[in-house]
Amino acid sequence: MQSISVFEIIKVGIGPSSSHTMGPWNAAELFIQKIKRENSIENVQEVFVEFFGSLAKTGIGHGTDIAGMLGLCGYDFRTIDTGRIDEFIAEIKNSQKLNLNGEKILPFVYGHHLILNKEKTLPYHPNGMIFRALLKDGSEISQDYYSIGGGFVATQEHTTIEKHCTRTLYPCHRGGDILFFAERLGLKRVSDLVYLNEESWRTKAETDEQALYIWQQIRECIYKGVNREGILPGGLNVVRRAPEINRRLLGGKKYGNADEWFELLKESDGSFNTINKWVSCFALAVNEENASFGRIITAPTNGASGVIPAVLAYSQVFTSFNSDEDVVRFLLVAGEIGTLFKKNATISAAMGGCQAEVGVSASMAAAGLTEIMGGTPAQVLMAAEIAMEHHLGLTCDPIGGLVQIPCIERNSMGAMKAITAANIAIDSDPAKARVSLDEVIQSMWDTAQSMNERFKETSEGGLAIAVNVAEC
């Protein structure tokens, strides 16, 4: 088994879903590359994409169709002007034409060239899709792809993460490996071990730079979220709540930019109630941005993208563990824990329910917070275990197939659990713990495999059917 960089787990993304938006977008880009390898864009007469299983059942609410079209047009979700997405999609639908990779205009009728097949699931994975290109000579190029969580895409033979994997000096594929190498090398901090392994991809200075860039993106996302009023798209008429909470907590204090805003937060009274509300505000702000096709940090998925920002912002505003070094070490350890779940279980709600998204994110955040609070490697793993233990069995049942209810509030709850888990671990003796992180990861995977398919991002169970709403 090869190692995964922490920056494959924590990275720049776009809402509302890593598996249902970013994954199909990446698949479209891969299909364009396949066309170029095997033939040429010029020879394509028509292009088709069909989504299956969970991608089809919750595709409209998750923007799967939008991602497929924009990906085929050659847009990059890391750089696209998110404010113009509606405009781009309207142009495709109204003109019934699609500019393939920006190189050739093709006929494209929504419902014919793009199909959401809710009746069929491909055998390899619930998030399956097939792209086809008809060529001038009557031949066809086709490929099935599977969105396996966190924006990663696979075929039955390969995954997109393979090109980013490598063998590290001290491979950590399980929690036990982290403890083993930390003791063997005499390391007091998990982040020191992660630093050593990340050198397989980049220098220490580059690792620091990337982590601080991610923190800057998190700050910008939170700031946008607390300042953007309105109704979330999709038809549920969910009102953005972060701006109102922000106004109420600041009591009319003015600010001109994100730096001024973060400084104002540090003047808060520091009471439990105030801090609790701010943590919720941070999480809500990010996930309300995510629900609106905003640019966020996928950590490890979009549906769970508010947990790590909320906990990291909490540490920066309300604790003394608020240096740039703390930011870097938090993210390195959080990302490393995410790789363990990716390799030994799943980070896809379509495979494991919401325990695989908010649960994993809470586990990552708890570990990161424990690290910068001075926790030992054993306490870091203990915090990660505690956080996941109390998310086991959490289903994915989004109302209307939208990443809004209950997803947004779940990020707030996940952040609170992460902070609690870190505090418990710091005050505990891991030698007396009865459950290890590796055991809870295995339990999470066993639970995922036993979970009824209706509770795995299909909108066919739980709240998704208990609440009577029109189809979005």
N, C-alpha and C positions, 0 to 999 in steps of 0.2 A: 504494500500500500504506500502510495506517495503522499507527500505533504501538501497542504493547501495554505497559501498565504492568508494572513488575517484580513488583507485588503480585498480578498475575493468574497469575504463574508460581510464586511462593512465597506460600503462603496456608494458612489453617487448613483441615484436611480430616479425614476419618475413614477408618480402615482397613476392609478390607485393600487396596483398589485404587482409584486415582483414575478409571481408565477403566471398570472393571467394577463399582464400587460407587458412587462419587460421580457419575459420568456418568448412570447409570440413575436415581439418586435425583433429580438435577437434571431429567432428562427427565420424570419423574413430576410434579414440581412445575410444569413448563412445560405439561404436559397439563391439569392442574387449571386453570391460568390460561386455557387455550384453551377449556375447557368453560364457564368463567364469561363469557368474551367472547362466545361464540357461543350460549349457552343459560343453563343454571343447574345447580348441583349437585342441587337439589331434583328436577329432571326426569330424573336419571340412574337407570336401573333396574338396570343391570349394567355393570361395568367389566372390561376384559380387557387383558392385556399379554402379548406374545409376544417372546421374545428369540431372536436368530439368531446364527449364526457363532460367533466367539470368545466372545461373551457367553454363549451357550448351552453351549458345550463346556467352559468353565471357570467357569460361572456359580455352581455350588454352592460351590466352593472359594473364590471371590472374593466371595461374599455378594451376587451380582447379584439373586437372587430376593428376598432380605431387603431390599435397597435399594429395589427396585420397590414392595414392599408398604408399607414405611415412608414412602416418598415419597408414595404415593397417600393415606396416612393424614394427610398434612400435617405430619409431623415434619421438623425442620430438622437436618441432620447437624452443623451448627456448634454446636447447643445441646442436642441430645438427651442424656438421661442414658444414656451408653453401657453402664452396668451393668444397664440394664433392657431392652436390646434383645431378649435371648432371651425374656424374659417377654412382650413385646409380640407377637413372632412366634408364640409358642406359643398366645396367645389367639386370633389370627387363624386359625391352622390348626385348633385344637380346636373353636372356635365356628363355623367356616366362614362367618365374617362379617368385613367390613372397613368401617371407619368412614371414608368418603371425605372427605378434608380435615377430618376431625373434625366434619362437618356432617350426614352421612346414612349410616346403616348399610345395607350392601348384602350380598347373598349373595356369598361368595367361596370357591370350592373350589380348593385348590391342585392343579395338574395340569389344571384345566379353565379357570379364569379366568387362571391364570398358567402359561405353557408355555415350556419350554426346547427350542427346535427346533434340534437338533444337525445336522440333515440339510440345512439350507438357509442360505445366506448372502445377505443383501440386496446388490444390486449396487453401492451407493454406497460402503459401508465395511464392514469385517469386524465391527465392533461395532454391529450394527443391532438395532432394536427397533420394535415397533408397538403403540401404545396405542389402545384402542377403548372408546367409551362408548355403550351402547344407551339410548335415551331413551324416555319414556312413549309418545310418538306413533309409535314404531316406527322413527324415523330414527336415524342413527348419526353420531357425531363420531369421527374417527380421525386419527392422525398418526404418521408414521414419524420416528424420531429416530436419531442416530448419535453414539456416544460416541467422540470423536476424540482423547482423551488429556488428562491433567491435569485431568479433571473437566469439560472443555469439551464442549458438546453442539451438534450441528448438525442441521438438516433439509437437504434437497437444495437449499433456497434460502437458508438463513440459518444463522449460528452464534451461540451465546450470547455469544461474545466480542465480537461486533460492537458491542454497546451500550457496551462498555468501551473501545473503540478511539477514537483521535483523531489529529489531525495535530499533531506536536510541532514545536518551533522547529528542532531539529536531528535530523531523522529518521535513525535508525540501523537499517537493515534488514540490513546485512551488516557483517562485521568491518571491512572497508575503510572503511565510513562512520564508524566510531568513530575510526579513525586520522585520517581526513580532517578531521573536526570538531575533534578534540583539537588537531591542529596549527594549524588555521585560527584557533581561539579562544585558542591559547596555553595550553592546559590541560595540566598535568603528570599528572593523575590521571583515570582513566576515570570514577570516581565523581562527579567534578565535572560532567562532561558528563551523566551520568544524573540528577543533581540538577536540572539545568536542564530536562531533558525531563519529569521527573516533576512539575514545576510546572504542566503541562497538566492534571493531575488534582487536585493538592493543594499546599499550601504546604510549604516546606522543613521547618518545625516539625512538620507533620502527617506528612511522610515519615519523619522521625526517630522520631516516636512509633509509627508503624506498624511500623517495622523493629525497634524495641526490644520492642514487644509480641510480635512473632514470636519474638525471642530468648527472651523469658520463656516462651512456649509450648514452645519447644524444650527449655529447661531443665527444665520440669515434665515433659515427655514422657520425657526421659532419666532423670530421677529416679524416675518411676513404673516405668520399665522395669528399673532396677537393683534395685528393691525388691519386685517382684512375682514370686513363685515360681509354679511349676506347669507344666502341660502345655498347649501351644497347641491351640486347637480345630481340628476338621476330620478327625480320624481317623488322622493320621500319627504321633501320640504324640511330637511333637517337644518336648523339654524346654527350657524357658527357660534360657539359659546366662548371660545378663548378671548375674543376682544372685550366682551362684557366683563369677564372675570378680571382681565388685565386692568381695565378702567377702575373697577371697584377696589381692587387691591392697591392701586397707586393713588387713589383718592384725589384725582385731578392733577397730579404732578405731570409736568410737561417734559418732553424729550424730543430730540431731533433726529437721532439715528440709533442704530443697534447698540453701539458702545455706550451712549448716554443711558439707554434703557437698562442695560445690564448693570450699570453702576447704580441706578435708582433702586434696583431690586435689592442690592446689598444694604440699603437703608431700612429694609423691612424690619418689623419688630422681632423677628426670629422665634415667635411662638410656634408651638406645634401646629396650631390651627392654620396660621398664616403659611407656614412652610408646606403643609399638606395641600393647601389650595394652590400654591405656586407650582408644585410638582404636577398637579392635575392640569393646570393651565399649560405648562410646557408640553405635556403629552397630547392634550387636546389640540393645541396649536399645530403641532407637526402632523397629526393624523387628519385634521381638517384640510391642511394643505395637500396631503396625500390623496384625499378623496376628491380633490378638485384638479387632478392631473398636474399637481405641482411638483417641483423638483425637490427631492428629499434624499436622505441617506438610508439606503437599504441596509437593515441591521437586525436580523439576517434577511428579513423579508420586508415588503412594504406594509403589509397588514399589521406588522409589529414594529413599524419604524419609529414610533413615539417613545418607546420604553427607554432605550439607551440615551437618546437626547435628554429626556426628562431627568434621568438619574445623573447623567454627567453635568447637566446644567445645575441641578441641586448641589452637587459637590463643589461647583465653581462659585456659586452664589452664597451658599449657606454653611459651608464648612471651611476649615483651614487648609484642606487638601485641594488647592485651587491654582497651582502653578501650571505652566506649560508642560513641565515634566510629568505632572500628575495626569494631565489630559492624555499624553502619549501612552503612559503606562496603563491607564484605564482602558484605552481602546485596544492596545495590544493584547491584554489579558482577556477582555471581552471577546475579541475576535478569535482568539485561540480556543476558548470554550465553544464558540460557535462551530469551529471545525470538527470538534468531537461529535457533536450532534449530526453534522452533515455526513460524516464518515460512518457513524455507527447506528444512525436512526434515520431521521428525515427532518427537513425544515420546510416541508410542503404541506399545507393544510389539506390539499386534495389527497394526500397520503396518510396524514396523521391527525387531522383536526387542528383546532387552534392551539392545542398544547405544543404543536410543532412550530408555531409562529410566536405568539405572545409568551408561551411558556419558555421557549428557547431564548427569546430576547431577554426575559426577566432573569434567567439563569446567567446569561452573559453579563448583564448589567450588575447583578449581585457580585459576581466574581471581580469585575473591574473595580467596583466601589471598595470591596474588601482589600484589594491589592493596594490602592492608594491610601487606605486607612491604616496600613501597616500590617496587614494580615500575613501570616505565614502561608507557604504554598498549600499546606493542608487545610488551613482556614479558608483560603480562596476557593478550593474545590468544595469544601463543605457549604459555603454560601451558594455556590452554583447548584449543588444538590438540593438544598432546602428550597430554593426558589422554584425549581422544576417539580419537586415533590408535591407542591401545592398548586400545580397546574395540571397534574396528570388527569387525563380523561376529558379535558376541555374540548368541546366540540366546535366545529366551524359551521355556523348556521346563519349566514348573513341575510337579512331581510331584503327582498328584492334583488338579491345577488350583488348588492352594493357594499363597498367596504366602509360602512357607516354605522349601522346598528346590528350587533352590539360592538363592532370592532373598535370604534374610536374610544369608547369608555373602557374597554378591556385593556387598552394601552396604559391608561391612567392607573388601573388596578394592578397591572403588571409592574409598573414602576414602584408603586407602594410596596408590593411584595418583595421586590428586589432590594429596596432599602432596608426593609425589615429583616430579610435573610442575611444581609451583610452585617447588620447590628447583632443578630443572634450569633453568627459565626465568630465575630470578633471577641465575643464574651464567652466562647465555648472552647472546650478541649476536644479537638477532632479525634483524638485517640479513643474517646468514649462514644463516638458516633457509631450507630448500628447500620447505617445505610451509606454506601459510597456513591460518588458521582457516576461511576461506571455502571453500578447496579441500577441507579435511577434512569440512566439513559436506556439501558436494556428494557427496563419496565415500561418506559415511554414508548419504545418501539413495539413491544408486545401489545400494549394497549392500542396503539395505532392499528396494528394488524387485526385486532379483535373488534374494533369500532365499526358499527354499522355504516355502510357507505352513505346513508342519508345525512350523516353528520360530518361529512368530509367535503365541505365547500360545494355542495350541490344545490343549496337552498331548497331542499326537499325534506328537511327535518328541523326539529327544535323551534326556535323563534321564527325561523323563515316561513313556517307554515302555521304557527300558532297565532301570528299577527296577520290580520286580513288586510292586505294592501294590493292595489292593482299592480300587475306586472310592469316593471320599469323598462 
